[in-house]
């Protein structure tokens, strides 16, 4: 029993090590340049009102372009209700989807900066846009939004949210020279974007953030990744089915980019949820309960950095781990065996 308890403590240390850094958005008292907000949208009528309402509440001016990528649900009409400019990219067989929509939007922007936002993103307060712009220090800056959960099934996303962050290789206690970028919030200057080729050069990547980070690094431009807590948030999926399909779409591809030593520590950390649960059931004493609670509280503190996850979720992290294994297996099969996924009515070849 003592050995099992020590193992759990080791898994906690592994988690703290891979998620040591927590770079949040910190606004500066400086002037901001002009910015165009570019929103690629395909059947996002249910999400756009939240994002566009939060943009209207910002205390600095901006230009808003919604790129309607073949929507069938009234996305364009809703965007116009909020005074956004709606553009429709030309249909191309060789290049379509989010990256094509983003590049098309960038071509129509005339401001100093380009801010690409996924339609499910929300700016949390009137200073959020200014905070984001004043944090920008050149090159490419991306943000992983804080995950707002409203329904119980969304709590199962906890491991995916954590691994999306720590799997980028740059949040560990040991400094890494790896370039990492998140996809939902992307900020760059117009000059840097077209110098690197922007989304055009990332067109073959299922996860466009990886392609952008590579391009900016190759051009010797800085790449920065931040966490969006208290500034930028999102609610990713509005049903259990959509959540499962969404995480399965690309997660195995993303995991393949994680450095082996980081992945090893992540696996050790995740195993703690199983070992601590086993100790709780088989010890029948206060020692097992204490170790289980320690792991759960530690897990709760880390997961609150990335999303609104409950203490009950932390106490039942082994259930979320089982869901993670199921979805990751599906993702692995689709990515490396069938080499294709289906998303929003499109078949994506890998």
C-alpha positions as a Markdown table, in Angstrom:
| # | Residue | x | y | z |
|---|---|---|---|---|
| 1 | Unk | 0.0 | 0.0 | 0.0 |
| 2 | Unk | 2.8 | 2.4 | 0.8 |
| 3 | Unk | 4.5 | 1.7 | -2.5 |
| 4 | Unk | 1.2 | 2.4 | -4.3 |
| 5 | Unk | 0.9 | 5.7 | -2.5 |
| 6 | Unk | 4.4 | 6.7 | -3.4 |
| 7 | Unk | 3.6 | 5.8 | -7.1 |
| 8 | Unk | 0.6 | 8.2 | -7.0 |
| 9 | Unk | 2.8 | 10.9 | -5.6 |
| 10 | Unk | 5.2 | 10.3 | -8.4 |
| 11 | Unk | 2.4 | 10.7 | -11.0 |
| 12 | Unk | 1.4 | 14.0 | -9.4 |
| 13 | Unk | 5.0 | 15.2 | -9.7 |
| 14 | Unk | 4.9 | 14.2 | -13.4 |
| 15 | Unk | 1.7 | 16.3 | -13.9 |
| 16 | Unk | 3.2 | 19.3 | -12.1 |
| 17 | Unk | 6.3 | 19.0 | -14.2 |
| 18 | Unk | 4.6 | 18.9 | -17.6 |
| 19 | Unk | 2.2 | 21.7 | -16.7 |
| 20 | Unk | 4.7 | 23.9 | -14.7 |
| 21 | Unk | 4.3 | 27.0 | -16.8 |
| 22 | Unk | 1.0 | 28.9 | -17.0 |
| 23 | Unk | 1.4 | 32.0 | -19.3 |
| 24 | Unk | -1.8 | 33.9 | -19.2 |
| 25 | Unk | -2.8 | 37.0 | -21.2 |
| 26 | Unk | -1.5 | 40.2 | -19.4 |
| 27 | Unk | -2.6 | 43.4 | -21.0 |
| 28 | Unk | -0.2 | 46.4 | -21.2 |
| 29 | Unk | -0.8 | 50.1 | -21.0 |
| 30 | Unk | 0.3 | 50.7 | -24.6 |
| 31 | Unk | -1.3 | 51.8 | -27.8 |
| 32 | Unk | -2.8 | 49.3 | -30.2 |
| 33 | Unk | -2.7 | 49.3 | -34.0 |
| 34 | Unk | -5.7 | 48.6 | -36.3 |
| 35 | Unk | -7.0 | 45.0 | -36.3 |
| 36 | Unk | -9.2 | 42.9 | -38.5 |
| 37 | Unk | -11.0 | 40.1 | -36.7 |
| 38 | Unk | -11.4 | 37.2 | -39.2 |
| 39 | Unk | -14.0 | 34.5 | -38.3 |
| 40 | Unk | -14.1 | 31.4 | -40.5 |
| 41 | Unk | -17.6 | 30.0 | -40.2 |
| 42 | Unk | -19.3 | 26.9 | -41.5 |
| 43 | Unk | -22.8 | 26.3 | -40.0 |
| 44 | Unk | -22.0 | 28.4 | -37.0 |
| 45 | Unk | -25.4 | 30.1 | -36.6 |
| 46 | Unk | -25.7 | 28.8 | -33.0 |
| 47 | Unk | -22.2 | 30.1 | -32.0 |
| 48 | Unk | -21.8 | 33.4 | -33.8 |
| 49 | Unk | -24.2 | 35.5 | -31.7 |
| 50 | Unk | -22.1 | 34.8 | -28.6 |
| 51 | Unk | -18.9 | 35.8 | -30.3 |
| 52 | Unk | -20.2 | 38.8 | -32.1 |
| 53 | Unk | -22.0 | 40.1 | -29.0 |
| 54 | Unk | -18.8 | 40.0 | -27.1 |
| 55 | Unk | -16.9 | 41.8 | -29.9 |
| 56 | Unk | -19.5 | 44.6 | -29.9 |
| 57 | Unk | -18.7 | 45.1 | -26.2 |
| 58 | Unk | -15.0 | 45.7 | -26.8 |
| 59 | Unk | -13.6 | 49.1 | -25.9 |
| 60 | Unk | -11.3 | 49.5 | -29.0 |
| 61 | Unk | -12.2 | 49.7 | -32.7 |
| 62 | Unk | -11.8 | 46.8 | -35.1 |
| 63 | Unk | -13.0 | 45.5 | -38.5 |
| 64 | Unk | -14.9 | 42.2 | -38.5 |
| 65 | Unk | -15.0 | 39.8 | -41.4 |
| 66 | Unk | -17.0 | 36.6 | -41.3 |
| 67 | Unk | -16.0 | 34.1 | -43.9 |
| 68 | Unk | -19.0 | 32.0 | -44.7 |
| 69 | Unk | -17.6 | 28.7 | -45.8 |
| 70 | Unk | -20.6 | 27.0 | -47.4 |
| 71 | Unk | -23.0 | 27.3 | -44.5 |
| 72 | Unk | -26.6 | 26.1 | -44.8 |
| 73 | Unk | -28.0 | 27.3 | -41.5 |
| 74 | Unk | -28.2 | 31.1 | -41.7 |
| 75 | Unk | -24.7 | 31.9 | -40.6 |
| 76 | Unk | -24.4 | 34.8 | -43.1 |
| 77 | Unk | -27.7 | 36.4 | -42.1 |
| 78 | Unk | -26.8 | 36.3 | -38.4 |
| 79 | Unk | -23.4 | 37.8 | -39.1 |
| 80 | Unk | -25.0 | 40.7 | -41.0 |
| 81 | Unk | -27.4 | 41.3 | -38.1 |
| 82 | Unk | -24.3 | 42.2 | -36.0 |
| 83 | Unk | -22.9 | 44.5 | -38.8 |
| 84 | Unk | -20.1 | 42.1 | -39.7 |
| 85 | Unk | -18.9 | 42.0 | -43.3 |
| 86 | Unk | -19.7 | 38.6 | -44.8 |
| 87 | Unk | -17.4 | 37.2 | -47.5 |
| 88 | Unk | -17.8 | 33.9 | -49.4 |
| 89 | Unk | -14.6 | 32.2 | -50.6 |
| 90 | Unk | -14.5 | 30.7 | -54.1 |
| 91 | Unk | -15.1 | 27.0 | -54.3 |
| 92 | Unk | -11.9 | 25.1 | -55.0 |
| 93 | Unk | -11.3 | 21.4 | -55.2 |
| 94 | Unk | -7.7 | 21.6 | -54.3 |
| 95 | Unk | -8.1 | 23.7 | -51.1 |
| 96 | Unk | -11.1 | 24.2 | -48.9 |
| 97 | Unk | -12.0 | 24.3 | -45.2 |
| 98 | Unk | -10.9 | 26.5 | -42.4 |
| 99 | Unk | -7.4 | 27.4 | -43.6 |
| 100 | Unk | -8.7 | 28.4 | -47.0 |
| 101 | Unk | -11.3 | 30.6 | -45.4 |
| 102 | Unk | -8.8 | 32.2 | -43.1 |
| 103 | Unk | -6.4 | 33.0 | -46.0 |
| 104 | Unk | -9.3 | 34.4 | -48.1 |
| 105 | Unk | -10.2 | 36.7 | -45.2 |
| 106 | Unk | -6.6 | 37.9 | -44.7 |
| 107 | Unk | -6.4 | 38.8 | -48.4 |
| 108 | Unk | -9.3 | 41.2 | -47.8 |
| 109 | Unk | -7.9 | 42.8 | -44.6 |
| 110 | Unk | -6.1 | 46.1 | -44.7 |
| 111 | Unk | -5.2 | 46.6 | -41.1 |
| 112 | Unk | -1.9 | 46.3 | -39.2 |
| 113 | Unk | -3.0 | 43.1 | -37.4 |
| 114 | Unk | -5.0 | 40.0 | -38.2 |
| 115 | Unk | -6.9 | 38.2 | -35.5 |
| 116 | Unk | -8.3 | 34.8 | -36.5 |
| 117 | Unk | -11.1 | 33.6 | -34.1 |
| 118 | Unk | -13.0 | 30.3 | -34.2 |
| 119 | Unk | -16.8 | 30.9 | -34.1 |
| 120 | Unk | -17.2 | 29.2 | -30.7 |
| 121 | Unk | -14.8 | 31.7 | -29.0 |
| 122 | Unk | -16.1 | 34.5 | -26.7 |
| 123 | Unk | -14.2 | 37.5 | -25.4 |
| 124 | Unk | -14.9 | 37.6 | -21.6 |
| 125 | Unk | -14.9 | 41.3 | -20.9 |
| 126 | Unk | -14.6 | 44.7 | -22.7 |
| 127 | Unk | -10.8 | 44.9 | -22.3 |
| 128 | Unk | -10.1 | 41.4 | -23.6 |
| 129 | Unk | -9.3 | 42.5 | -27.2 |
| 130 | Unk | -7.1 | 45.3 | -26.0 |
| 131 | Unk | -5.3 | 42.9 | -23.6 |
| 132 | Unk | -4.7 | 40.5 | -26.4 |
| 133 | Unk | -3.3 | 43.1 | -28.8 |
| 134 | Unk | -1.0 | 44.7 | -26.2 |
| 135 | Unk | 0.4 | 41.3 | -25.4 |
| 136 | Unk | 1.5 | 40.8 | -29.0 |
| 137 | Unk | 5.3 | 41.1 | -29.4 |
| 138 | Unk | 5.7 | 40.2 | -33.0 |
| 139 | Unk | 5.6 | 37.0 | -35.1 |
| 140 | Unk | 2.8 | 34.6 | -34.2 |
| 141 | Unk | 0.8 | 34.7 | -31.0 |
| 142 | Unk | -1.9 | 32.1 | -30.3 |
| 143 | Unk | -4.2 | 31.5 | -27.3 |
| 144 | Unk | -6.0 | 28.4 | -26.0 |
| 145 | Unk | -9.3 | 29.7 | -24.8 |
| 146 | Unk | -10.7 | 28.7 | -21.4 |
| 147 | Unk | -13.2 | 25.9 | -21.8 |
| 148 | Unk | -16.6 | 26.8 | -20.4 |
| 149 | Unk | -18.7 | 23.7 | -19.6 |
| 150 | Unk | -22.5 | 23.9 | -19.1 |
| 151 | Unk | -23.7 | 20.3 | -19.3 |
| 152 | Unk | -22.4 | 17.3 | -17.4 |
| 153 | Unk | -21.2 | 15.4 | -20.4 |
| 154 | Unk | -18.7 | 18.2 | -21.2 |
| 155 | Unk | -16.8 | 17.4 | -18.0 |
| 156 | Unk | -15.5 | 14.3 | -19.8 |
| 157 | Unk | -13.4 | 16.6 | -22.0 |
| 158 | Unk | -11.1 | 17.4 | -19.1 |
| 159 | Unk | -8.2 | 15.2 | -20.2 |
| 160 | Unk | -8.4 | 16.4 | -23.8 |
| 161 | Unk | -8.2 | 20.0 | -22.7 |
| 162 | Unk | -5.2 | 19.4 | -20.4 |
| 163 | Unk | -3.4 | 17.4 | -23.1 |
| 164 | Unk | -4.1 | 19.9 | -25.8 |
| 165 | Unk | -2.0 | 22.3 | -23.7 |
| 166 | Unk | 0.7 | 20.2 | -22.2 |
| 167 | Unk | 1.2 | 18.2 | -25.4 |
| 168 | Unk | 2.5 | 21.4 | -27.0 |
| 169 | Unk | 5.9 | 20.7 | -25.3 |
| 170 | Unk | 6.3 | 24.2 | -24.0 |
| 171 | Unk | 4.6 | 24.3 | -20.7 |
| 172 | Unk | 6.9 | 21.9 | -18.8 |
| 173 | Unk | 9.4 | 23.0 | -16.1 |
| 174 | Unk | 12.3 | 22.4 | -18.6 |
| 175 | Unk | 12.5 | 25.2 | -21.2 |
| 176 | Unk | 11.9 | 23.9 | -24.7 |
| 177 | Unk | 12.8 | 25.5 | -28.0 |
| 178 | Unk | 9.8 | 23.8 | -29.7 |
| 179 | Unk | 7.4 | 26.1 | -31.6 |
| 180 | Unk | 3.8 | 25.5 | -30.6 |
| 181 | Unk | 0.6 | 27.2 | -31.7 |
| 182 | Unk | -3.1 | 26.9 | -30.8 |
| 183 | Unk | -5.8 | 27.1 | -33.5 |
| 184 | Unk | -8.8 | 28.9 | -32.0 |
| 185 | Unk | -7.2 | 32.3 | -31.5 |
| 186 | Unk | -4.4 | 33.4 | -33.8 |
| 187 | Unk | -2.9 | 36.9 | -33.8 |
| 188 | Unk | -0.2 | 38.2 | -36.2 |
| 189 | Unk | 0.7 | 41.3 | -38.1 |
| 190 | Unk | -0.4 | 41.4 | -41.7 |
| 191 | Unk | 3.2 | 41.8 | -42.8 |
| 192 | Unk | 4.4 | 38.7 | -41.0 |
| 193 | Unk | 1.4 | 36.7 | -42.2 |
| 194 | Unk | 2.0 | 37.2 | -45.9 |
| 195 | Unk | 5.8 | 37.0 | -45.4 |
| 196 | Unk | 5.4 | 33.4 | -44.1 |
| 197 | Unk | 2.5 | 32.4 | -46.4 |
| 198 | Unk | 0.1 | 32.2 | -43.5 |
| 199 | Unk | -2.6 | 29.6 | -43.8 |
| 200 | Unk | -1.7 | 28.9 | -47.4 |
| 201 | Unk | 1.5 | 27.2 | -46.2 |
| 202 | Unk | -0.4 | 25.3 | -43.6 |
| 203 | Unk | -3.1 | 24.1 | -46.0 |
| 204 | Unk | -2.0 | 20.4 | -45.8 |
| 205 | Unk | -2.1 | 20.3 | -42.0 |
| 206 | Unk | -5.2 | 18.9 | -40.3 |
| 207 | Unk | -4.2 | 21.0 | -37.3 |
| 208 | Unk | -3.4 | 24.3 | -38.9 |
| 209 | Unk | -1.7 | 25.7 | -35.7 |
| 210 | Unk | 1.2 | 23.2 | -36.3 |
| 211 | Unk | 1.7 | 24.4 | -39.8 |
| 212 | Unk | 1.6 | 28.1 | -38.8 |
| 213 | Unk | 4.2 | 27.6 | -36.0 |
| 214 | Unk | 6.5 | 25.7 | -38.4 |
| 215 | Unk | 6.3 | 28.5 | -41.0 |
| 216 | Unk | 6.9 | 31.3 | -38.6 |
| 217 | Unk | 9.8 | 29.5 | -37.0 |
| 218 | Unk | 11.4 | 28.8 | -40.4 |
| 219 | Unk | 11.2 | 32.6 | -41.1 |
| 220 | Unk | 13.0 | 33.2 | -37.7 |
| 221 | Unk | 9.9 | 34.9 | -36.3 |
| 222 | Unk | 8.8 | 34.4 | -32.6 |
| 223 | Unk | 6.0 | 32.1 | -31.8 |
| 224 | Unk | 4.1 | 32.5 | -28.5 |
| 225 | Unk | 1.4 | 30.4 | -27.0 |
| 226 | Unk | -0.8 | 31.7 | -24.1 |
| 227 | Unk | -3.7 | 30.5 | -22.0 |
| 228 | Unk | -7.0 | 32.4 | -22.2 |
| 229 | Unk | -8.3 | 32.2 | -18.6 |
| 230 | Unk | -10.2 | 35.4 | -17.6 |
| 231 | Unk | -9.9 | 36.9 | -21.1 |
| 232 | Unk | -11.0 | 34.4 | -23.8 |
| 233 | Unk | -13.2 | 31.4 | -23.5 |
| 234 | Unk | -15.1 | 28.9 | -25.6 |
| 235 | Unk | -17.7 | 26.2 | -25.4 |
| 236 | Unk | -16.6 | 23.6 | -27.9 |
| 237 | Unk | -19.4 | 21.1 | -28.4 |
| 238 | Unk | -23.2 | 21.3 | -27.9 |
| 239 | Unk | -23.8 | 17.6 | -27.8 |
| 240 | Unk | -22.1 | 14.4 | -26.6 |
| 241 | Unk | -22.0 | 13.1 | -30.1 |
| 242 | Unk | -20.4 | 16.2 | -31.5 |
| 243 | Unk | -17.9 | 16.3 | -28.7 |
| 244 | Unk | -16.8 | 12.7 | -29.4 |
| 245 | Unk | -16.5 | 13.3 | -33.1 |
| 246 | Unk | -14.7 | 16.6 | -32.6 |
| 247 | Unk | -12.0 | 15.2 | -30.3 |
| 248 | Unk | -11.6 | 12.0 | -32.4 |
| 249 | Unk | -11.1 | 14.2 | -35.5 |
| 250 | Unk | -7.5 | 15.2 | -34.8 |
| 251 | Unk | -6.3 | 14.2 | -31.4 |
| 252 | Unk | -4.1 | 11.3 | -32.5 |
| 253 | Unk | -2.4 | 13.6 | -35.0 |
| 254 | Unk | -1.7 | 16.2 | -32.3 |
| 255 | Unk | -0.4 | 13.6 | -29.9 |
| 256 | Unk | 2.1 | 12.4 | -32.6 |
| 257 | Unk | 3.8 | 15.8 | -32.4 |
| 258 | Unk | 4.4 | 15.6 | -28.6 |
| 259 | Unk | 8.0 | 14.9 | -27.7 |
| 260 | Unk | 8.5 | 11.4 | -26.3 |
| 261 | Unk | 9.7 | 12.5 | -22.9 |
| 262 | Unk | 6.7 | 14.8 | -22.5 |
| 263 | Unk | 4.4 | 12.0 | -23.6 |
| 264 | Unk | 6.0 | 9.6 | -21.1 |
| 265 | Unk | 5.4 | 12.0 | -18.3 |
| 266 | Unk | 1.8 | 12.6 | -19.4 |
| 267 | Unk | 1.1 | 8.8 | -19.4 |
| 268 | Unk | 2.6 | 8.5 | -15.9 |
| 269 | Unk | 0.4 | 11.4 | -14.8 |
| 270 | Unk | -2.7 | 9.9 | -16.3 |
| 271 | Unk | -2.0 | 6.5 | -14.7 |
| 272 | Unk | -2.3 | 8.2 | -11.3 |
| 273 | Unk | -6.1 | 8.4 | -11.7 |
| 274 | Unk | -6.2 | 4.6 | -11.9 |
| 275 | Unk | -3.7 | 3.8 | -9.3 |
| 276 | Unk | -5.2 | 6.2 | -6.8 |
| 277 | Unk | -8.7 | 4.7 | -7.4 |
| 278 | Unk | -7.3 | 1.2 | -7.0 |
| 279 | Unk | -5.7 | 2.2 | -3.7 |
| 280 | Unk | -9.0 | 3.7 | -2.5 |
| 281 | Unk | -10.9 | 0.5 | -3.1 |
| 282 | Unk | -8.4 | -2.0 | -1.8 |
| 283 | Unk | -6.8 | -0.2 | 1.2 |
| 284 | Unk | -10.0 | 0.2 | 3.2 |
| 285 | Unk | -8.3 | 2.7 | 5.4 |
| 286 | Unk | -7.6 | 6.4 | 5.8 |
| 287 | Unk | -4.3 | 6.1 | 4.0 |
| 288 | Unk | -6.0 | 5.1 | 0.7 |
| 289 | Unk | -8.6 | 7.9 | 1.1 |
| 290 | Unk | -5.9 | 10.5 | 1.8 |
| 291 | Unk | -3.9 | 9.5 | -1.3 |
| 292 | Unk | -7.0 | 9.5 | -3.5 |
| 293 | Unk | -8.0 | 13.0 | -2.2 |
| 294 | Unk | -4.5 | 14.3 | -2.7 |
| 295 | Unk | -4.4 | 13.2 | -6.4 |
| 296 | Unk | -7.9 | 14.5 | -7.0 |
| 297 | Unk | -7.2 | 18.0 | -5.5 |
| 298 | Unk | -3.9 | 18.2 | -7.4 |
| 299 | Unk | -5.8 | 17.3 | -10.6 |
| 300 | Unk | -8.5 | 19.8 | -9.8 |
| 301 | Unk | -6.0 | 22.7 | -9.5 |
| 302 | Unk | -4.3 | 21.8 | -12.8 |
| 303 | Unk | -7.5 | 21.3 | -14.8 |
| 304 | Unk | -8.9 | 24.7 | -13.6 |
| 305 | Unk | -6.1 | 26.4 | -15.5 |
| 306 | Unk | -7.7 | 25.3 | -18.8 |
| 307 | Unk | -11.5 | 25.0 | -18.1 |
| 308 | Unk | -14.4 | 25.2 | -15.8 |
| 309 | Unk | -14.2 | 21.7 | -14.5 |
| 310 | Unk | -15.7 | 20.7 | -11.2 |
| 311 | Unk | -14.2 | 19.1 | -8.1 |
| 312 | Unk | -16.5 | 16.1 | -8.7 |
| 313 | Unk | -14.9 | 15.7 | -12.1 |
| 314 | Unk | -11.5 | 15.6 | -10.4 |
| 315 | Unk | -12.7 | 13.0 | -8.0 |
| 316 | Unk | -13.9 | 10.9 | -10.9 |
| 317 | Unk | -11.0 | 11.6 | -13.2 |
| 318 | Unk | -10.7 | 7.8 | -13.9 |
| 319 | Unk | -14.0 | 7.9 | -15.7 |
| 320 | Unk | -12.8 | 10.8 | -17.9 |
| 321 | Unk | -9.7 | 8.8 | -18.5 |
| 322 | Unk | -11.7 | 5.8 | -19.7 |
| 323 | Unk | -13.6 | 8.2 | -22.1 |
| 324 | Unk | -10.3 | 9.6 | -23.2 |
| 325 | Unk | -9.0 | 6.1 | -24.1 |
| 326 | Unk | -12.1 | 5.3 | -26.1 |
| 327 | Unk | -12.0 | 8.5 | -28.2 |
| 328 | Unk | -8.2 | 8.4 | -28.6 |
| 329 | Unk | -8.5 | 4.8 | -29.9 |
| 330 | Unk | -11.1 | 6.0 | -32.5 |
| 331 | Unk | -8.9 | 8.9 | -33.4 |
| 332 | Unk | -5.8 | 6.6 | -33.8 |
| 333 | Unk | -7.7 | 4.2 | -36.1 |
| 334 | Unk | -9.1 | 7.0 | -38.3 |
| 335 | Unk | -5.8 | 8.8 | -38.5 |
| 336 | Unk | -3.3 | 6.0 | -39.0 |
| 337 | Unk | -5.3 | 3.2 | -40.4 |
| 338 | Unk | -8.2 | 4.6 | -42.4 |
| 339 | Unk | -6.3 | 7.9 | -42.9 |
| 340 | Unk | -9.4 | 10.0 | -43.2 |
| 341 | Unk | -11.9 | 11.8 | -41.0 |
| 342 | Unk | -15.3 | 13.4 | -41.6 |
| 343 | Unk | -16.0 | 16.8 | -40.2 |
| 344 | Unk | -18.9 | 19.2 | -41.0 |
| 345 | Unk | -20.0 | 17.2 | -44.0 |
| 346 | Unk | -16.5 | 17.0 | -45.5 |
| 347 | Unk | -14.2 | 14.1 | -45.9 |
| 348 | Unk | -10.7 | 15.0 | -44.9 |
| 349 | Unk | -7.8 | 12.9 | -46.1 |
| 350 | Unk | -4.8 | 12.5 | -43.8 |
